[in-house]
Amino acid sequence: MNRFKILIVDDEKMVRKMIARILESEGMLTYQASNGPDALRMVQEQDFDLIILDIVMEGMDGFQVINELRSLGLLTPVFVLSGRQADNDKVFALGIGADDYVTKPFSTTVLCAKVKACLRRIHISGSKSTCIEAGPFCYICDEMRLLKEECEIPLSSKESFMIKYFMSNPNKVLTKEQIYSNVWGDNAVDDNTIMVHIRRLRTKIEDDPNQPLYLKTVRGVGYQFLIP
């Protein structure tokens, strides 16, 4: 059985070792990088299942690393670690392609649970060799790919989970609680996180994101993936 490979990027050695120790106790393989350039070199040399990334690092910070990863077309899930607790930092990180935002100091047990939940969703998504069709869209489950009228739309891992959930429930009004539970695996809803990902999805799937035809807001409730 293949073991999940996790890349830990942090300029503090003790933080890297602490995270590595608990992930390895769960049977995962861990790799470490102390800076952004080393991390980028490593992800181009081998595949990782998830990246845990510190934001505040000398030279190249975590935001720059995420931007470079996504510009390279690498959709590996990224968990951001940051001592910054401001909402605008979190919204920015999610907006450029991070999948989760964990503030320092953090519980290694909680971080490990988040990692396992993310990997479990990826494994489930990749194990079903089916296609979901809805209107002009086709989602290929085993490849986590979205096509619109046969043209591929690049998605981050969380965007991929989200569109799959919407397409599996066409025309249903889904509450924010349902979306967050199914996509993030958490019952504590984060409105900002959902809104950021909805906004990003709309820019990719809608002809006019400001007047969406498919991904509708149901005010005070949640969202609806509308297929006429």
C-alpha positions, 0 to 999 in steps of 0.5 A: 500500500502506498504511503501518503507523502507530505512536504513540510516547509518551515524555516523553524527546524523544531516546527518541522520536526514536531509536525513530521513526528506526528504525521509519521506516527500515522504512517505518512512519509514526510519530507522537509524544506527550510525555504521556498526555493528548496520546496519548489525544487522538491515538488518539481522533482517528485510528487507529494500528496499535500504540502504544509507551508509556513508563510513568514520565511526569509527570501521567498515567503509562503504566498510567493511559493503558492503563486509559483506552485499554481503558475506551474500547474501544480494543484497539490493541496496546500495547508498554510501555517501562519502566526497572522490571524487577520481575516484578510491574510486568510482570505488572501491565502485562500484566494491564491490557491491555499486549501486551508489556513492554520494559525500558530500556535496550533495543535498538532493533533488538530493539524493531523486530523485536518491532513488525514481528512483532506487525504481521505477525500482525495483518495475517495475522489480518485477511487471512483472511475465515474463521470458526473454530467450536469448541463455543459459540465463533465467532472471526471472523478478518477482524474479530478478534472472538470470539462465545460463543453469539452474544454478543461477548467483547471481547479485547485483540490478544494475547488475540485471537491466543491464542484463535484459536490455541487454537480452531484446535487444539481438544482438543490439548495445546499446550506453553508453547513452542508458545503463546509462539512462535505468539502472541508470535513468540519462542522464549524462553518467559515463563511469567508472560506466558502465565499472565497472559493465560490468567487474563484469557482465563478471566475472559472465556470461562469461567462460573467462571474458577476451575473452567474448562470450556474452557481447561484447564491440563495441569500441567507441559506447557501448556494445552488448549482442550477442546471436548467 
